[in-house]
Amino acid sequence: MPPILTVESGDIISFPDTWSHFLNEMQPDVTIDTLAKLRVDNPGKGPHSIIGPIAVNKAEPGDVLEIRYQSIRPYEWGAVFNNPGSLGTGLLPQDYAQGQIKYVDLDLGAMTGKFMPNISIPLKPFQGTLGVAPPDGYFPPLSPGVISSVPPGPHAGNLDLSELSEGSTLYIPVWKPGALIYTGDSHAVQGDGEISLTALETRMKELRIQIILHKQENLAWPVAETDTHWIVIGLDKDLNAAMTLAARNAIKFLATRAKISELDAYALCSIAVSFRVTQVVDIVRGVHALIPKAIFAPDLRHEMTVV
């Protein structure tokens, strides 16, 4: 679809009322030096009536988008569900023929969700989906120019990576001119694996991100960063293959950024890096490698930038 907005590197985008897996189904507000800029010609329609990606000016294949998650504020409710087993979704459709939906009230002051009277879940809001237009041929198109938003890939998309909470950063390779950013799939919290099919699905009052364009960095796969970890991704329909890819990507990340041999990086991954199953319900399964920053001396840690 044509972009509904074009932004510059450094711009801050505020998405109001993000929904579940519906992507960019509203006009965002864009702030540049505290001035609103919305280049959308949409006469006679309300503020929630258009759908489409956000383009980044001068973004080209080979570039990298740095997405800084500045604010993620959910509403006061959420829901988790599994579909009827006949639909074949989730990890265990053969075990649970009956579907279920469970609503959860959220206490945003305490940042907890009341799952049951005696069970409360700490909240960690994040967007399950944020990505760009994917490379050609990564996944079969549904129709010419149309690809499913379910499987994540080298374009990021539906990563369902719970570490991408407020204050984190996601680096995404650009595959198409303009990058073409979509987001959605709002989550109040998720366990690694997301086995029933859903996280605690919710709606965000606001998602606010800053977009920074890095020219010709040639990153092959998305990489995330928090205050404490670098997070390297592996994705494949086969979970073993996803694990292998995550390991190879982590080894390459350590070898190039820490300037050590791949053999030493292989050993370091085995003793210091945690590999976790991101999700197993989005056609393409995910594994993420958590590389702790604390193991590196401050000078080296400062040099180990993603881009």
Summary of the structure (lengths in Angstrom):
residues: 307
radius of gyration: 19.4
end to end distance: 29.0
largest distance: 61.9
contacts: 999
relative contact order: 0.18
helix: 14%
strand: 37%
